[in-house]
Amino acid sequence: MALFRTKAIVLRSINLSETDKLTTFYTENFGKIKCVAKAARRIKSRFGAALEPLSHINLIYFGKENQELYRLNHCDILTSFQSVRENPEKLYTAVYFLELMDVTIREGDCQTKLFEFFLSALQCVENQSRLEPLRRVFELRLLALLGYSPSLGQCVVCRKEPINGWIGFSCFKGGIVCPVCIDQNPQEIRFQKGTLNYLKKLLSSDLKILERLKFPRAVEEELEYITHRMVLSHVGRELKSYPFIKLMAENAAHSLEDANNGQTRNQNG
């Protein structure tokens, strides 16, 4: 049997028996794979915490090429992302990224650029405080890397560039619909042309500078609706982790509003 070595990120780990675990990895060199980790549930397991979801590890496994299940041989942690695990908003954002990777990528589909992007996104979760732009970019870029990049330059119906007014977005056709074609092709998503410019900026901006991008609140809400509808259209269902992100974002917004109101009252008093 062949022995495989690669860097990997743990997407998911479930109990397989009283002593074993079944772990899903996204690897740098072989794409998404699944491995059986023998005796991983024992207290003195040699794998330790390396099989916890989110861990960035060195991975060694063996088996026949292109088989469905491999046997885990060895792994050690490169990055545990411990600070992410200790922050609820960061943790749920990271878990959403893991879940999205797991449900959209087929086993054995290997893209080194996708691995690099995935790791960079998790590092940004760890280092940035404003996570909303990062979540939007992750959704957009992941779909683009998988071959589903949205058409944002021309109307997907008439192939003309929209000039002004309301713009539609067709998840089915994968792009924008100009004001002229909207009436003939009713769209469930409509937004102002200014939002389109922000959407283009998200698709092209460096992950490391996302925290510095400022969006009007109304635009931020439109971007969230557009990119998440794209995800739902592709995946076919809501992911388990996303409602928690929404709830935490709403709580954070309420806390900020209360703080601002309190500051205003103090100034007036």
JOZI-V340041 format. One record per run of one state. SS is the DSSP state (H for helix, E for strand, C for the rest). FROM is the first residue (numbers start at 1). TO is the last residue. Records with the same first field share a line. If there is no record, write none. Layout:
SS: FROM-TO ; FROM-TO
This chain:
C: 1-1 ; 16-20 ; 28-30 ; 38-47 ; 52-55 ; 64-69 ; 80-81 ; 86-87 ; 105-106 ; 108-111 ; 128-131 ; 146-150 ; 152-165 ; 171-174 ; 178-178 ; 183-188 ; 205-206 ; 213-216 ; 236-241 ; 269-269
E: 2-15 ; 21-27 ; 31-37 ; 56-63 ; 70-79 ; 107-107 ; 151-151 ; 166-170 ; 175-177 ; 189-192
H: 48-51 ; 82-85 ; 88-104 ; 112-127 ; 132-145 ; 179-182 ; 193-204 ; 207-212 ; 217-235 ; 242-268
